[in-house]
Amino acid sequence: MTLQESEDARRLVGKALVARDNGRFAIEDVLTAPMTPNTIGVRTRWSGISFGTEFAVLSKKLNWGQFPLTTGYMAAGVVTHIGSDVTGFSIGDRVYCRRNQQLVTPDGESVNCASGLHASVAVLDPTGTHGADHIPDGVPDDLASMFVLPAVGLTGVNQAGVGVGDTVVVIGVGPIGLAVVAAAVARGARVLAVDLRPETLDVAMGLGAHEVVNAQEADVAEHVRMKLGQDGVDFVFESTGRHDSIDLGISLLREFGCFVWQGNYGEGPVSFDFLAAHGRRIRMVFPCDDGYRPARQSVMTSMKHGWLNWELTMTDHIEAADTPGFYSRILERGLGSVMGATVHWSDE
């Protein structure tokens, strides 16, 4: 995809995956926000998919604004334009970035940037909390484009205070749950992963989980008691975002244990067994976002040195032209065998 400048205030011209309110997806022509002195322009090479958050927005479980919209909150690319007030970046730098500021169609229709990085071009302020930073040498662009997911898990583990020798149960090992597994293992904890899909449990083992249990094949509570102790565990990370998993997680905790709301439960109220939580005197932690620059840089360092084998989670590499069909299938039929996926926009 060719990067150009338009006549309209140095907007960058490219393509984006646009979702419309009728459930249809298309690759459409778009223009970015105008370049300003404090922004950079980026040509996207890869953008990472977050199946939890993105599809919650696309299915209207979460409201991130009106349609049409473009999702995608993590990408890797190359700096092509630099505003006059920007320091620390040069043309040609490889960067990972967190959001796109604005997209419009050539006829002036606004495309809501519900993060907006499933696009071949981006304009953003690199210094903001959702800005950009350099990709370390040795980290490939496709892997770098997935940086938010492991950073989210690391942030939850850090906020909860997991330490050496702690016992941890992770309920749901999609990408966020897998990130929790990796971060908790790196902290020296003993980790048991729970899921319904054998393939995700295999990846959890690859990332260091000490035990796994398939919730369709075994009694989770009994398995946890047998493997991690009769009195309950120190931490439970509920990473599914499913209401019917909350009370299970609370029931697994020891007295004074910690329940971590690692999943996203949408905009409605959430209920749980108060007396079970009350009787155990548990504490609750509510992580949000990816920990910003420190967590992202930690993830990149771990990828660079091989401490975080995040490539184990990546099952699909999709060409940009194929994303409308891919998104439609996921929205209609679910993930199937898909675990982690990236979109390829450019090799330039």
N, C-alpha and C positions, 0 to 999 in steps of 0.2 A: 504494500500500500504506500503510495507516494505522499510524502509530507509536503504541503504547500502553505503559502501565506495567502490569505484573502485580502481584498482591498479594504475590508472593514476592520480598521483599528488593529491590524496584525493578529487577527484570530487565526488559529491553526485549523486546517481542514483535514478531515479524516473520516473514519467509519466507526460505528458503534453498534452494539447489540441493544436494540430498542424493544422494550416490552410495552404492549398496549393493553388497555383495559379489557379487551375481548379475549385475553389469554394468548394472543398471537405474538410471535417474536420475529424480528427481521434485522438484518444488517442494513443500516441506513447511513446516508451521508450526514455528517454533522460538522458544526463549527464549535470551537472551544470558546471559553471566556477570552476577552482581549488580553494580550500581554500587557503587563504593567511593570514599573521599575522593580517591584519586589517579587516577581514570579519567574518561574522557569517553564519552558516548554519541553515535553518529553514525548519521544516516539516510543510507544509500547512495543515490547517484544513478546512478553507473556503477561497474562492476567490470571490470578488464581481465583477459583470458585469456592465460595463458602455455602455449602448446601443448606446448612441450618438457617442462617440469617437471611440469605438471599431468597430462599424459597418461602420463608415465613413472610417476607415482604411481597413476593410475587403472588402468594396465595391469600394475602391480606390478613394473615395472622398478626403481622406487624404493619403499622401504618407509617410509612416514610414519605408520605406526600402523594400527590396526584400522578396518574398516568398521563402520557407515556413517560417511562422512566428507564434509566440505565443503572443496573446494579454493578457490583464488583468493587471491593474495597481494598484490594491489594494487587500490585502489579510491579513488573520490572521492565526497565527500558533504558533509553539513552537520551541524555540531555541534548537538545537541538537548539534551544533559544535560552538566553539568560537576560533578565532584566538588569538595568543599569545599577540598581542598588543591591543586587545579590552578590554575596561573597561565598567563597568555599566551594564553588562549583565551576566546572569548565565544560565547554562544548565537547561532547563525546564521552563524558563520564557515564559509567553504568550506575544506575540508581534504582532503589525500590521506593515506591510511593504509596500513599494511603488514600488519596481521594482526588477527584477531578472537580474543579470549581464550578463549571457551567458547560452545558451543551445546548445547542439549538440546531434545528434543521436549516437548510439553505433558504427556505421560504419564511423563516422567522419563528417557527413553532418551538416553544420551550420543551426541552426534554429534561425532566426532573433528574438531577444527579443524586440518586439514592446511593451515593458514593461514586458512581459513574466511571469506573476504571475498566470496564469491559469495552474499551475503545482503543483505536489505534493511535490516538494522540491525547495528551492531557496538558493542562495548564494549572499550576498550583503554586502556593507560597510554600517553599521548602522548609521554612522555619516553624510552621505551626505544629500543633499537637498531632495533626494528621497530614504531615508534610512529606518530606523525602530525605533519604540519606544514601550514602555510597554502599554499593555491593562489594564486599571484600573479594579480593582475588581468590580463586579457588572455589567459589560458590557459583554454580551455573545459573543462568537467568531463569529457567523454568522452576528450579527449586527455590530461588530467591523470591519468586512471585507468590509463594505460599506462606510468607513470613508471619502473617497475622495470626494464623491458627495456633502454631506452637507458642507464640507470644501470649495469647489469651490463656492457654493452659499454664504457662510459667507464672503469669500474673496471679491466677487463682491459687496456685500452690504457695507462692510467696506471701500473698495476703493472708492465707489461712495459717501460715507458720509451720508447715510440714518440716520435720527434721529427721536426723539420723535415728534409725530404730523405730520410728513410728509405723503403725499399721494403717493402711489406706485401702479403701474400697472405691473403685471408680465404676459407677453404674452408667453404662452407655459408652462404648468406645468407638464412636465416630471420630472425625478428625479432632474435635475439641477434647474428647475423652482420652484419645491417644496422646494428645499433647500433655494432658495431666499425668498420664502414666509416665511419659518420658521425664517430665520435670520432677515428679515425686521420686522416681528411681534415682535421678541424679542427686537428689538431696539425701539419699541414703535410707529411704523408707522401704518397707516391705509392702508390695502392691498386689492386690487382687483385682482383676478386671472382669466385669460382667457385661454380657451382650447376648444378642440372639443370633448373630452371624458368625459362623466359624472363621471366615476369612479375616474379620476384624480382630477376633481373639488371637489369631495367629500373628497378626501384626503387633498386637499388644505384647505378645511374648517376645517378638523381635526387638521391641523397644525396651525390654527389660522387666516386664511384669513377672512376678514370681509365681503367681497362680492365675488361672482363668476359669470361669464357669459359664456355660451356656444356659441361660435362664429357661430355655425350652426343655432342657434335658435334666436339670437338677434343681433341687431346693436350694435357692441362693442362701437363705439364712443358715441352713444347716451346714452348707459348704463353707461359709465364712467362719462359723463357730469351730468347725473341724480343722480348718487351715490356719486361722489367725487367733484363735482363743475363744473360750466360752464367755468371757465377760464383755465382748464387743470390741470394736476397733476404735482407733483414735480419730480417724477422719473418714467421712463419706463424701465423695464428690458426685452429686447427682447431675449427670451431663446430658441426659436425654431431652430435657425440657418437657417431659411427659408428667402430667399430674399424678398418674397412677403409680409412679415410681418413688414419690416423695416419702410416703409412710414406710415403705420398705427400707429406704435409706436411713430414716430416723431409727428404725427398729434395730439396725445393725450396730449402732454406736454404743460405746461404753459410757459410764457415768462421766460427765464433764467432757464428752467428746465433742467434735465439731462437724456440723453439717454445712457443706458448701453448695450454694445454689449456682452451679456452674452452667446449667442449661438456661435457655431463654423460654419463658412460659407465656409470652404474649402479653396482651394488654388487659386481660380480664383478671379477676381476683384469683388468688391461690389459697387453698385450704390444706391443713394437715392436722394430724392427731396431736392436739395440744398436750394432753396429759402424758403421752409417751415422751414427748420432748421435755415437758416440764419435770417429769419424774427423774429423768436422766440429767437434768440441769445442763443441757447441751447449749453450746453457743452456735450461732449461725453467721456465715460470711457470704457476702453478696459481691463477688467480683464483677467488674464491668470494664469493657474495652480491653486493650492489649498491653497496657503498661507503658505505652508511649516509647520514647526513644531508648531508655535504658533496657527495657525488655526486648525490644526489637534488635538492638545491637548485641545483646546476649545470645539471642537465637542465631543471628548471623555468625557470630564467633563459634558457636557450637556446631553449626553446619560446616564452617570452614575447616575445623580441626577434626571433624568426624565424630564428635561426641553426640551429635543428634542426627540419627539416620532417617531423616524425614522423608527421604525418597521411598522408604518402605510403604508409606501411606498413599503414594501417587499411582493410581491405576489407569488414568485416561489423560492423553494429550490430544486436544481437539483443535482442528484448524478453525479460524474465525468464521469462515463461510459455513461451517457445519454446526455452529452453536445454536441457531434457531431450532433446528430439529432436535438437537440434544436436550435443550432446555424444555421443549414441549414434551419430550418423552419422560423426563424426570418429573415434571409437574403432574403428568397424567398417570404415570405408572410407578413412581417411586425410584429409589436408587438402584435396586437390583444388585449387581456385583460392583457397582461404582463405589469408590471410597474417597479418593482425592483426585481432583482434575484441574488442569490448566488449559488456557486458551492461547493459541499461538497466533500472533498478529504480524510479526515481522522478524526477519533475520538481520536487518540493516542496523 
